[in-house]
């Protein structure tokens, strides 16, 4: 049985991590493996309501500090209400975004500093980090073009940020991958979705078998 295995999916906008996670969920169901799939911000009622505030494209006046605190608040409620109980019960937990997103989007993209954002999140959830993180790497220009072509009805406040902002985010992710190579597994997302999903599935499967 998989016990206390926490895997997160990260990447810049348009990298395809959400679509890949859906494909992995189908494979896990076919393998009859017990798991929990969730997302940030969101996953539970309170956090989903915070998500609506954060990502609303009309909220352009939101200060970077406010944004960081809202993400941390949503994460805290989600973690203690949903993620931690699932891990304690022995489930495999897959999460679409987690603390790394805050470190790069607010810490680097917004210029607040990684350590300041890390401190906010340590207050929110302690020092718990994922066991493994799959990082889908993609050039921002390609990712934003994908969004424009494929999900016009789901454009959020971060999608419409400048290309320079998204380049900072991508570089932030790559920086984290260099600093924590034992946790973060890098995948080239500039390929057909089927290929990327297959590589991610093989990684998840191997982690389950190792556990």
N, CA, C and O of each residue as an XYZ file, in Angstrom:
844
protein
N       0.842     -1.201      0.000
C       0.000      0.000      0.000
C       0.874      1.246      0.000
O       1.879      1.299      0.709
N       0.499      2.251     -0.791
C       1.182      3.537     -0.774
C       0.862      4.235      0.538
O      -0.302      4.325      0.930
N       1.894      4.729      1.220
C       1.647      5.419      2.480
C       2.352      6.769      2.480
O       3.551      6.868      2.222
N       1.570      7.806      2.777
C       2.133      9.135      2.994
C       3.017      9.614      1.848
O       4.098     10.156      2.081
N       2.569      9.418      0.634
C       3.326      9.878     -0.520
C       2.640     11.109     -1.095
O       1.494     11.047     -1.538
N       3.355     12.221     -1.080
C       2.800     13.509     -1.477
C       3.555     14.005     -2.705
O       4.730     14.360     -2.614
N       2.877     14.029     -3.856
C       3.489     14.439     -5.121
C       2.772     15.681     -5.636
O       1.544     15.711     -5.722
N       3.551     16.704     -5.977
C       2.947     17.925     -6.509
C       3.350     18.136     -7.963
O       4.387     17.650     -8.416
N       2.514     18.868     -8.676
C       2.714     19.152    -10.093
C       2.855     20.667    -10.241
O       1.970     21.424     -9.843
N       3.970     21.094    -10.812
C       4.261     22.522    -10.923
C       4.650     22.889    -12.347
O       4.987     22.029    -13.162
N       4.595     24.179    -12.625
C       5.031     24.653    -13.933
C       4.434     26.004    -14.256
O       3.450     26.416    -13.643
N       5.017     26.686    -15.206
C       4.490     27.984    -15.639
C       3.150     27.825    -16.354
O       2.720     26.712    -16.655
N       2.503     28.952    -16.617
C       1.193     28.921    -17.261
C       1.289     28.246    -18.632
O       2.204     28.511    -19.411
N       0.317     27.364    -18.905
C       0.249     26.716    -20.206
C       1.166     25.520    -20.383
O       1.279     24.987    -21.487
N       1.826     25.089    -19.308
C       2.761     23.968    -19.425
C       2.057     22.614    -19.525
O       2.681     21.618    -19.891
N       0.773     22.571    -19.206
C       0.005     21.336    -19.367
C      -0.076     20.453    -18.147
O      -0.550     19.321    -18.247
N       0.365     20.923    -17.004
C       0.391     20.073    -15.812
C      -0.998     19.605    -15.384
O      -1.154     18.473    -14.927
N      -2.008     20.464    -15.528
C      -3.362     20.080    -15.127
C      -3.899     18.974    -16.029
O      -4.538     18.036    -15.552
N      -3.643     19.082    -17.323
C      -4.075     18.041    -18.263
C      -3.337     16.731    -17.999
O      -3.925     15.652    -18.078
N      -2.056     16.831    -17.686
C      -1.272     15.627    -17.380
C      -1.800     14.971    -16.115
O      -1.927     13.748    -16.052
N      -2.108     15.774    -15.111
C      -2.628     15.219    -13.863
C      -3.934     14.466    -14.110
O      -4.155     13.406    -13.525
N      -4.793     14.998    -14.964
C      -6.045     14.307    -15.284
C      -5.760     12.947    -15.922
O      -6.439     11.966    -15.619
N      -4.770     12.885    -16.793
C      -4.409     11.625    -17.443
C      -3.865     10.627    -16.427
O      -4.151      9.433    -16.516
N      -3.089     11.107    -15.470
C      -2.541     10.228    -14.438
C      -3.643      9.714    -13.517
O      -3.615      8.560    -13.089
N      -4.599     10.564    -13.218
C      -5.741     10.134    -12.397
C      -6.458      8.960    -13.062
O      -6.837      8.006    -12.384
N      -6.645      9.019    -14.356
C      -7.293      7.917    -15.075
C      -6.474      6.639    -14.966
O      -7.036      5.557    -14.794
N      -5.156      6.750    -15.063
C      -4.288      5.573    -14.964
C      -4.346      4.978    -13.563
O      -4.388      3.758    -13.406
N      -4.347      5.824    -12.558
C      -4.422      5.343    -11.175
C      -5.745      4.626    -10.911
O      -5.785      3.608    -10.221
N      -6.817      5.168    -11.466
C      -8.122      4.524    -11.308
C      -8.124      3.149    -11.974
O      -8.677      2.188    -11.438
N      -7.507      3.070    -13.132
C      -7.424      1.781    -13.837
C      -6.580      0.771    -13.076
O      -6.821     -0.434    -13.144
N      -5.572      1.283    -12.339
C      -4.690      0.409    -11.550
C      -5.281      0.110    -10.170
O      -4.696     -0.644     -9.393
N      -6.432      0.697     -9.869
C      -7.109      0.515     -8.580
C      -6.221      0.927     -7.407
O      -6.184      0.256     -6.376
N      -5.507      2.042     -7.579
C      -4.664      2.584     -6.524
C      -5.433      3.683     -5.805
O      -5.968      4.593     -6.438
N      -5.486      3.596     -4.484
C      -6.209      4.592     -3.704
C      -5.408      5.897     -3.683
O      -4.210      5.887     -3.401
N      -6.066      7.010     -3.980
C      -5.361      8.282     -4.052
C      -6.316      9.437     -3.826
O      -7.536      9.274     -3.826
N      -5.731     10.605     -3.633
C      -6.487     11.852     -3.579
C      -5.850     12.810     -4.569
O      -4.637     13.017     -4.539
N      -6.653     13.395     -5.446
C      -6.186     14.407     -6.380
C      -6.849     15.731     -6.021
O      -8.068     15.796     -5.863
N      -6.057     16.773     -5.892
C      -6.598     18.062     -5.482
C      -5.816     19.188     -6.163
O      -4.938     18.931     -6.987
N      -6.140     20.437     -5.813
C      -5.468     21.543     -6.468
C      -5.333     22.736     -5.534
O      -6.017     22.841     -4.516
N      -4.426     23.632     -5.915
C      -4.256     24.896     -5.217
C      -4.247     26.048     -6.222
O      -3.805     25.876     -7.357
N      -4.732     27.218     -5.811
C      -5.554     27.369     -4.618
C      -6.909     26.732     -4.861
O      -7.442     26.778     -5.969
N      -7.454     26.145     -3.826
C      -8.745     25.477     -3.961
C      -8.753     24.137     -3.264
O      -8.071     23.933     -2.260
N      -9.537     23.226     -3.815
C      -9.598     21.874     -3.271
C     -10.645     21.662     -2.200
O     -11.111     20.541     -1.992
N     -11.018     22.733     -1.521
C     -12.073     22.703     -0.506
C     -12.852     24.016     -0.608
O     -12.404     24.955     -1.266
N     -14.005     24.081      0.036
C     -14.893     25.228     -0.156
C     -14.232     26.566      0.178
O     -14.293     27.500     -0.620
N     -13.607     26.664      1.342
C     -13.029     27.944      1.754
C     -11.922     28.366      0.792
O     -11.868     29.519      0.363
N     -11.048     27.431      0.459
C      -9.932     27.752     -0.432
C     -10.403     28.085     -1.847
O      -9.795     28.916     -2.521
N     -11.477     27.443     -2.300
C     -12.014     27.764     -3.619
C     -12.545     29.196     -3.658
O     -12.428     29.878     -4.676
N     -13.126     29.646     -2.554
C     -13.628     31.021     -2.503
C     -12.468     32.019     -2.519
O     -12.559     33.083     -3.129
N     -11.379     31.658     -1.839
C     -10.183     32.506     -1.884
C      -9.614     32.523     -3.295
O      -9.145     33.556     -3.773
N      -9.657     31.366     -3.962
C      -9.176     31.270     -5.342
C      -9.914     32.259     -6.250
O      -9.307     32.918     -7.094
N     -11.228     32.348     -6.063
C     -12.018     33.256     -6.889
C     -11.543     34.701     -6.729
O     -11.537     35.467     -7.692
N     -11.150     35.065     -5.520
C     -10.669     36.423     -5.263
C      -9.301     36.630     -5.905
O      -9.067     37.635     -6.577
N      -8.402     35.671     -5.694
C      -7.031     35.819     -6.190
C      -6.979     35.906     -7.712
O      -6.299     36.769     -8.267
N      -7.697     35.014     -8.381
C      -7.540     34.870     -9.825
C      -8.525     35.698    -10.654
O      -8.462     35.691    -11.884
N      -9.417     36.398     -9.995
C     -10.380     37.240    -10.721
C      -9.620     38.292    -11.535
O      -8.898     39.105    -10.956
N      -9.768     38.294    -12.865
C      -9.025     39.256    -13.695
C      -9.387     40.709    -13.434
O      -8.680     41.612    -13.880
N     -10.478     40.946    -12.717
C     -10.860     42.324    -12.402
C     -10.062     42.886    -11.220
O     -10.052     44.096    -10.989
N      -9.393     41.995    -10.473
C      -8.694     42.430     -9.257
C      -7.253     42.842     -9.554
O      -6.316     42.346     -8.929
N      -7.089     43.735    -10.497
C      -5.748     44.162    -10.907
C      -5.077     45.044     -9.854
O      -3.861     45.233     -9.900
N      -5.838     45.583     -8.914
C      -5.270     46.455     -7.886
C      -4.667     45.674     -6.721
O      -4.116     46.275     -5.799
N      -4.762     44.354     -6.747
C      -4.283     43.552     -5.625
C      -2.770     43.718     -5.434
O      -1.987     43.538     -6.366
N      -2.382     44.064     -4.206
C      -0.971     44.218     -3.873
C      -0.295     42.849     -3.780
O      -0.939     41.859     -3.432
N       0.988     42.795     -4.086
C       1.728     41.532     -4.065
C       1.713     40.884     -2.687
O       1.639     39.660     -2.578
N       1.783     41.697     -1.630
C       1.751     41.142     -0.274
C       0.395     40.503      0.015
O       0.317     39.424      0.602
N      -0.657     41.177     -0.402
C      -2.010     40.630     -0.234
C      -2.135     39.297     -0.964
O      -2.671     38.325     -0.431
N      -1.629     39.274     -2.194
C      -1.674     38.057     -3.002
C      -0.966     36.907     -2.301
O      -1.503     35.802     -2.218
N       0.234     37.161     -1.799
C       1.009     36.113     -1.122
C       0.286     35.601      0.118
O       0.274     34.399      0.386
N      -0.312     36.512      0.865
C      -1.021     36.117      2.082
C      -2.288     35.333      1.760
O      -2.629     34.390      2.475
N      -2.981     35.707      0.705
C      -4.183     34.972      0.314
C      -3.847     33.547     -0.128
O      -4.548     32.600      0.229
N      -2.782     33.401     -0.899
C      -2.348     32.055     -1.299
C      -1.996     31.222     -0.067
O      -2.374     30.055      0.027
N      -1.277     31.821      0.867
C      -0.884     31.092      2.074
C      -2.107     30.716      2.911
O      -2.158     29.635      3.497
N      -3.079     31.608      2.963
C      -4.310     31.319      3.713
C      -5.071     30.155      3.097
O      -5.515     29.247      3.799
N      -5.215     30.192      1.776
C      -5.902     29.097      1.086
C      -5.147     27.784      1.290
O      -5.748     26.732      1.503
N      -3.821     27.868      1.220
C      -2.988     26.664      1.378
C      -3.128     26.075      2.775
O      -3.217     24.857      2.930
N      -3.147     26.922      3.777
C      -3.253     26.452      5.161
C      -4.549     25.679      5.379
O      -4.534     24.567      5.907
N      -5.663     26.267      4.972
C      -6.957     25.606      5.156
C      -7.023     24.300      4.372
O      -7.488     23.279      4.879
N      -6.554     24.349      3.136
C      -6.567     23.163      2.271
C      -5.697     22.060      2.845
O      -6.092     20.894      2.862
N      -4.507     22.429      3.318
C      -3.572     21.428      3.834
C      -4.124     20.738      5.076
O      -4.131     19.509      5.152
N      -4.579     21.511      6.037
C      -5.027     20.918      7.296
C      -6.387     20.236      7.191
O      -6.671     19.286      7.921
N      -7.232     20.729      6.272
C      -8.561     20.126      6.141
C      -8.558     18.908      5.218
O      -9.325     17.969      5.433
N      -7.705     18.915      4.194
C      -7.797     17.863      3.183
C      -6.519     17.059      2.976
O      -6.556     15.829      2.993
N      -5.400     17.731      2.783
C      -4.167     17.026      2.428
C      -3.606     16.220      3.588
O      -3.359     15.022      3.449
N      -3.404     16.863      4.725
C      -2.810     16.169      5.869
C      -3.635     14.971      6.328
O      -3.056     13.915      6.582
N      -4.961     15.083      6.449
C      -5.749     13.904      6.831
C      -5.597     12.747      5.832
O      -5.549     11.585      6.234
N      -5.521     13.064      4.542
C      -5.355     12.013      3.531
C      -4.006     11.326      3.678
O      -3.917     10.103      3.568
N      -2.963     12.099      3.923
C      -1.642     11.510      4.125
C      -1.611     10.663      5.393
O      -1.018      9.584      5.415
N      -2.239     11.149      6.425
C      -2.275     10.399      7.687
C      -3.010      9.077      7.541
O      -2.704      8.107      8.235
N      -3.977      9.042      6.638
C      -4.735      7.804      6.419
C      -4.021      6.852      5.470
O      -4.503      5.748      5.218
N      -2.870      7.275      4.939
C      -2.076      6.402      4.089
C      -2.294      6.560      2.607
O      -1.836      5.725      1.827
N      -2.979      7.603      2.197
C      -3.262      7.784      0.774
C      -2.099      8.422      0.021
O      -1.281      9.145      0.589
N      -2.057      8.133     -1.260
C      -1.228      8.877     -2.201
C      -1.952     10.192     -2.472
O      -3.142     10.184     -2.784
N      -1.256     11.314     -2.358
C      -1.871     12.617     -2.606
C      -1.159     13.287     -3.773
O       0.062     13.448     -3.763
N      -1.939     13.673     -4.781
C      -1.433     14.399     -5.940
C      -2.042     15.795     -5.909
O      -3.261     15.942     -5.810
N      -1.196     16.823     -5.994
C      -1.709     18.185     -5.892
C      -1.206     19.048     -7.041
O      -0.006     19.121     -7.307
N      -2.144     19.693     -7.713
C      -1.856     20.632     -8.796
C      -1.461     21.966     -8.162
O      -2.327     22.757     -7.788
N      -0.171     22.213     -8.042
C       0.466     23.363     -7.399
C       0.511     23.204     -5.879
O      -0.366     22.610     -5.252
N       1.592     23.774     -5.325
C       1.748     23.810     -3.871
C       2.689     24.967     -3.562
O       2.668     25.975     -4.268
N       3.498     24.850     -2.547
C       4.293     25.969     -2.062
C       5.282     26.515     -3.100
O       5.576     27.711     -3.095
N       5.795     25.663     -3.984
C       6.743     26.147     -4.990
C       6.135     27.258     -5.846
O       6.831     28.186     -6.257
N       4.839     27.156     -6.109
C       4.172     28.199     -6.898
C       4.285     29.560     -6.220
O       4.553     30.568     -6.875
N       4.081     29.584     -4.910
C       4.188     30.850     -4.182
C       5.618     31.370     -4.186
O       5.847     32.570     -4.333
N       6.571     30.472     -4.024
C       7.971     30.888     -3.994
C       8.377     31.577     -5.292
O       9.110     32.565     -5.277
N       7.888     31.043     -6.429
C       8.312     31.631     -7.701
C       7.384     32.744     -8.184
O       7.862     33.749     -8.711
N       6.082     32.593     -8.019
C       5.173     33.633     -8.511
C       5.238     34.899     -7.655
O       5.356     36.004     -8.184
N       5.161     34.735     -6.339
C       5.213     35.917     -5.476
C       6.648     36.253     -5.054
O       7.028     37.423     -5.007
N       7.440     35.221     -4.749
C       8.801     35.471     -4.304
C       9.672     36.083     -5.382
O      10.397     37.045     -5.129
N       9.604     35.526     -6.592
C      10.449     36.001     -7.687
C       9.663     36.864     -8.674
O      10.083     37.976     -8.993
N       8.527     36.361     -9.157
C       7.745     37.116    -10.126
C       7.318     38.479     -9.600
O       7.423     39.484    -10.303
N       6.835     38.508     -8.357
C       6.392     39.771     -7.754
C       7.525     40.514     -7.040
O       7.371     41.672     -6.651
N       8.656     39.840     -6.875
C       9.801     40.495     -6.265
C       9.782     40.583     -4.751
O      10.508     41.395     -4.178
N       8.964     39.765     -4.082
C       8.901     39.811     -2.622
C      10.092     39.115     -1.966
O      10.415     39.382     -0.809
N      10.735     38.231     -2.704
C      11.852     37.473     -2.150
C      11.408     36.088     -1.707
O      10.396     35.939     -1.023
N      12.165     35.085     -2.097
C      11.803     33.708     -1.778
C      11.730     33.477     -0.273
O      10.792     32.841      0.206
N      12.699     33.980      0.473
C      12.730     33.701      1.907
C      11.559     34.340      2.648
O      11.034     33.760      3.598
N      11.150     35.524      2.219
C       9.994     36.161      2.853
C       8.724     35.341      2.600
O       7.919     35.138      3.509
N       8.555     34.877      1.369
C       7.377     34.068      1.035
C       7.447     32.710      1.721
O       6.426     32.181      2.160
N       8.639     32.150      1.814
C       8.793     30.871      2.513
C       8.377     31.004      3.981
O       7.727     30.114      4.531
N       8.756     32.120      4.611
C       8.414     32.343      6.012
C       6.905     32.438      6.208
O       6.364     31.892      7.170
N       6.227     33.130      5.297
C       4.767     33.217      5.369
C       4.139     31.834      5.310
O       3.204     31.532      6.051
N       4.660     31.005      4.427
C       4.090     29.669      4.250
C       4.465     28.710      5.371
O       3.713     27.783      5.669
N       5.613     28.922      5.991
C       5.960     28.102      7.146
C       5.022     28.396      8.308
O       4.688     27.498      9.080
N       4.598     29.646      8.435
C       3.578     29.960      9.433
C       2.267     29.263      9.084
O       1.547     28.793      9.965
N       1.967     29.202      7.782
C       0.679     28.639      7.343
C       0.610     27.127      7.470
O      -0.413     26.595      7.903
N       1.686     26.414      7.100
C       1.622     24.945      7.070
C       2.828     24.263      7.710
O       2.967     23.044      7.613
N       3.698     25.028      8.361
C       4.908     24.433      8.915
C       5.935     24.214      7.810
O       5.922     24.913      6.798
N       6.803     23.265      8.002
C       7.889     23.033      7.042
C       7.609     21.850      6.126
O       8.521     21.371      5.451
N       6.378     21.373      6.086
C       6.045     20.210      5.259
C       6.195     20.534      3.787
O       5.569     21.463      3.277
N       7.023     19.767      3.112
C       7.210     19.904      1.672
C       6.761     18.615      0.991
O       6.654     17.578      1.645
N       6.500     18.667     -0.307
C       6.133     17.435     -1.027
C       7.294     16.434     -0.991
O       8.460     16.812     -0.879
N       6.942     15.159     -1.090
C       7.990     14.139     -1.214
C       8.692     14.275     -2.557
O       9.915     14.164     -2.645
N       7.907     14.515     -3.598
C       8.445     14.746     -4.930
C       7.599     15.789     -5.646
O       6.393     15.898     -5.424
N       8.255     16.548     -6.505
C       7.569     17.539     -7.316
C       7.947     17.326     -8.780
O       9.127     17.277     -9.127
N       6.944     17.202     -9.620
C       7.176     17.084    -11.060
C       6.998     18.469    -11.662
O       5.914     19.051    -11.608
N       8.072     18.986    -12.233
C       8.069     20.340    -12.787
C       8.038     20.274    -14.304
O       8.952     19.741    -14.934
N       6.978     20.821    -14.882
C       6.801     20.839    -16.331
C       7.379     22.147    -16.863
O       6.813     23.219    -16.647
N       8.492     22.052    -17.548
C       9.197     23.247    -18.005
C       8.806     23.603    -19.435
O       8.761     22.747    -20.318
N       8.527     24.886    -19.639
C       8.120     25.356    -20.961
C       8.440     26.837    -21.079
O       8.291     27.588    -20.115
N       8.878     27.258    -22.258
C       9.114     28.679    -22.491
C       7.791     29.432    -22.352
O       6.785     29.014    -22.926
N       7.775     30.523    -21.607
C       6.536     31.264    -21.357
C       5.776     31.672    -22.613
O       4.547     31.607    -22.629
N       6.471     32.086    -23.656
C       5.777     32.522    -24.875
C       4.947     31.389    -25.454
O       3.844     31.616    -25.952
N       5.469     30.169    -25.391
C       4.737     29.006    -25.900
C       3.532     28.710    -25.019
O       2.440     28.438    -25.518
N       3.734     28.765    -23.714
C       2.643     28.494    -22.781
C       1.504     29.487    -22.913
O       0.335     29.100    -22.911
N       1.838     30.765    -23.028
C       0.802     31.788    -23.158
C       0.056     31.658    -24.485
O      -1.142     31.933    -24.558
N       0.766     31.239    -25.532
C       0.106     31.010    -26.823
C      -0.866     29.846    -26.721
O      -1.940     29.879    -27.323
N      -0.501     28.820    -25.967
C      -1.406     27.689    -25.749
C      -2.673     28.142    -25.045
O      -3.778     27.745    -25.415
N      -2.503     28.979    -24.027
C      -3.662     29.466    -23.282
C      -4.589     30.265    -24.191
O      -5.806     30.080    -24.173
N      -4.009     31.139    -24.971
C      -4.814     31.973    -25.872
C      -5.578     31.129    -26.886
O      -6.700     31.463    -27.266
N      -4.960     30.032    -27.318
C      -5.577     29.188    -28.337
C      -6.611     28.222    -27.770
O      -7.584     27.882    -28.442
N      -6.397     27.779    -26.526
C      -7.180     26.644    -26.024
C      -8.125     26.918    -24.868
O      -9.062     26.149    -24.655
N      -7.909     27.994    -24.110
C      -8.822     28.201    -22.980
C      -9.128     29.672    -22.738
O      -8.886     30.214    -21.659
N      -9.662     30.291    -23.764
C     -10.040     31.695    -23.674
C     -11.077     31.948    -22.590
O     -11.126     33.030    -22.004
N     -11.911     30.936    -22.326
C     -12.979     31.109    -21.339
C     -12.470     30.950    -19.911
O     -13.238     31.114    -18.963
N     -11.183     30.633    -19.744
C     -10.644     30.428    -18.404
C      -9.458     31.351    -18.116
O      -8.637     31.043    -17.252
N      -9.360     32.456    -18.812
C      -8.254     33.376    -18.594
C      -8.363     33.966    -17.187
O      -9.415     34.484    -16.811
N      -7.266     33.886    -16.398
C      -7.290     34.447    -15.059
C      -6.295     35.602    -14.930
O      -5.618     35.962    -15.893
N      -6.218     36.171    -13.742
C      -5.428     37.385    -13.532
C      -3.935     37.168    -13.797
O      -3.245     38.096    -14.217
N      -3.431     35.953    -13.556
C      -2.018     35.679    -13.797
C      -1.725     35.449    -15.279
O      -0.632     35.755    -15.756
N      -2.696     34.914    -15.997
C      -2.500     34.660    -17.433
C      -2.207     35.942    -18.200
O      -1.484     35.919    -19.196
N      -2.763     37.060    -17.742
C      -2.633     38.298    -18.498
C      -1.442     39.146    -18.057
O      -1.284     40.281    -18.506
N      -0.609     38.595    -17.182
C       0.621     39.302    -16.796
C       1.565     39.366    -17.995
O       1.390     38.642    -18.975
N       2.548     40.224    -17.908
C       3.491     40.428    -19.011
C       4.364     39.201    -19.241
O       4.540     38.366    -18.354
N       4.901     39.114    -20.444
C       5.822     38.025    -20.755
C       7.029     38.067    -19.823
O       7.536     37.018    -19.426
N       7.493     39.254    -19.472
C       8.637     39.395    -18.567
C       8.345     38.769    -17.209
O       9.214     38.132    -16.613
N       7.121     38.951    -16.723
C       6.727     38.342    -15.451
C       6.810     36.825    -15.545
O       7.369     36.175    -14.662
N       6.262     36.266    -16.604
C       6.251     34.807    -16.756
C       7.654     34.246    -16.977
O       7.932     33.107    -16.603
N       8.522     35.025    -17.572
C       9.905     34.582    -17.722
C      10.601     34.524    -16.369
O      11.409     33.628    -16.123
N      10.294     35.475    -15.490
C      10.824     35.440    -14.131
C      10.334     34.184    -13.400
O      11.093     33.532    -12.684
N       9.058     33.863    -13.593
C       8.477     32.680    -12.954
C       9.187     31.416    -13.426
O       9.569     30.570    -12.618
N       9.358     31.297    -14.722
C      10.033     30.112    -15.249
C      11.455     30.000    -14.700
O      11.877     28.927    -14.269
N      12.185     31.105    -14.719
C      13.542     31.090    -14.191
C      13.562     30.747    -12.708
O      14.494     30.107    -12.220
N      12.528     31.178    -11.999
C      12.417     30.836    -10.586
C      12.258     29.344    -10.379
O      12.899     28.760     -9.506
N      11.407     28.729    -11.181
C      11.233     27.275    -11.103
C      12.553     26.554    -11.384
O      12.917     25.616    -10.675
N      13.259     26.994    -12.415
C      14.522     26.347    -12.761
C      15.546     26.523    -11.643
O      16.360     25.634    -11.393
N      15.499     27.663    -10.980
C      16.384     27.904     -9.837
C      16.073     26.912     -8.712
O      16.986     26.326     -8.131
N      14.796     26.726     -8.407
C      14.408     25.777     -7.363
C      14.840     24.356     -7.722
O      15.267     23.594     -6.854
N      14.727     24.004     -9.006
C      15.112     22.667     -9.452
C      16.604     22.418     -9.234
O      17.010     21.312     -8.878
N      17.410     23.448     -9.449
C      18.853     23.327     -9.225
C      19.147     23.202     -7.729
O      20.023     22.437     -7.324
N      18.407     23.961     -6.911
C      18.649     23.965     -5.466
C      18.144     22.705     -4.774
O      18.660     22.330     -3.721
N      17.145     22.051     -5.350
C      16.546     20.877     -4.698
C      16.356     19.744     -5.708
O      15.224     19.342     -5.976
N      17.446     19.230     -6.267
C      17.343     18.212     -7.329
C      16.812     16.866     -6.857
O      16.304     16.089     -7.666
N      16.919     16.579     -5.573
C      16.418     15.300     -5.060
C      14.897     15.266     -4.979
O      14.287     14.197     -5.000
N      14.294     16.446     -4.885
C      12.824     16.506     -4.788
C      12.179     16.830     -6.121
O      11.149     16.252     -6.466
N      12.773     17.751     -6.879
C      12.139     18.266     -8.091
C      12.630     17.517     -9.324
O      13.827     17.463     -9.606
N      11.681     16.943    -10.047
C      11.972     16.191    -11.273
C      11.502     17.027    -12.460
O      10.326     17.376    -12.561
N      12.420     17.337    -13.343
C      12.128     18.234    -14.467
C      11.675     17.449    -15.697
O      12.288     16.452    -16.078
N      10.590     17.920    -16.307
C      10.075     17.327    -17.542
C       9.988     18.411    -18.615
O       9.502     19.512    -18.355
N      10.455     18.098    -19.806
C      10.331     19.014    -20.947
C       8.885     18.965    -21.441
O       8.436     17.952    -21.977
N       8.162     20.072    -21.254
C       6.745     20.113    -21.621
C       6.510     20.615    -23.036
O       5.362     20.760    -23.457
N       7.575     20.879    -23.772
C       7.428     21.348    -25.148
C       7.365     20.162    -26.107
O       8.148     20.059    -27.051
N       6.419     19.278    -25.840
C       6.191     18.075    -26.635
C       4.696     17.789    -26.650
O       3.949     18.413    -25.897
N       4.244     16.872    -27.479
C       2.824     16.512    -27.453
C       2.392     16.054    -26.065
O       3.153     15.404    -25.347
N       1.168     16.399    -25.700
C       0.645     16.082    -24.375
C       0.771     14.598    -24.047
O       1.113     14.239    -22.920
N       0.499     13.741    -25.018
C       0.555     12.299    -24.768
C       1.945     11.867    -24.321
O       2.076     11.039    -23.420
N       2.979     12.418    -24.940
C       4.354     12.065    -24.568
C       4.680     12.563    -23.158
O       5.270     11.839    -22.355
N       4.294     13.787    -22.872
C       4.567     14.362    -21.557
C       3.832     13.582    -20.470
O       4.399     13.285    -19.418
N       2.565     13.253    -20.733
C       1.767     12.508    -19.767
C       2.345     11.120    -19.514
O       2.323     10.633    -18.383
N       2.859     10.485    -20.555
C       3.438      9.153    -20.391
C       4.689      9.217    -19.518
O       4.881      8.374    -18.641
N       5.533     10.210    -19.755
C       6.740     10.346    -18.932
C       6.377     10.611    -17.471
O       6.977     10.042    -16.560
N       5.392     11.477    -17.262
C       4.968     11.781    -15.897
C       4.380     10.554    -15.215
O       4.622     10.320    -14.031
N       3.606      9.770    -15.961
C       3.023      8.559    -15.401
C       4.115      7.573    -14.971
O       4.017      6.971    -13.902
N       5.132      7.409    -15.779
C       6.214      6.491    -15.432
C       6.937      6.946    -14.161
O       7.373      6.124    -13.356
N       7.058      8.259    -13.994
C       7.671      8.783    -12.782
C       6.804      8.480    -11.578
O       7.292      7.980    -10.564
N       5.512      8.783    -11.686
C       4.595      8.531    -10.573
C       4.566      7.042    -10.224
O       4.607      6.667     -9.052
N       4.497      6.220    -11.235
C       4.451      4.768    -11.019
C       5.700      4.279    -10.291
O       5.610      3.454     -9.382
N       6.861      4.787    -10.692
C       8.109      4.364    -10.041
C       8.150      4.834     -8.593
O       8.656      4.119     -7.727
N       7.627      6.024     -8.317
C       7.601      6.521     -6.946
C       6.685      5.686     -6.072
O       6.985      5.424     -4.907
N       5.563      5.270     -6.648
C       4.640      4.407     -5.910
C       5.297      3.071     -5.585
O       5.187      2.570     -4.466
N       5.975      2.505     -6.564
C       6.623      1.220     -6.359
C       7.755      1.298     -5.356
O       7.976      0.361     -4.589
N       8.477      2.418     -5.357
C       9.567      2.606     -4.383
C       9.039      2.742     -2.977
O       9.656      2.277     -2.019
N       7.884      3.388     -2.858
C       7.294      3.652     -1.534
C       6.844      2.348     -0.893
O       6.322      2.356      0.222
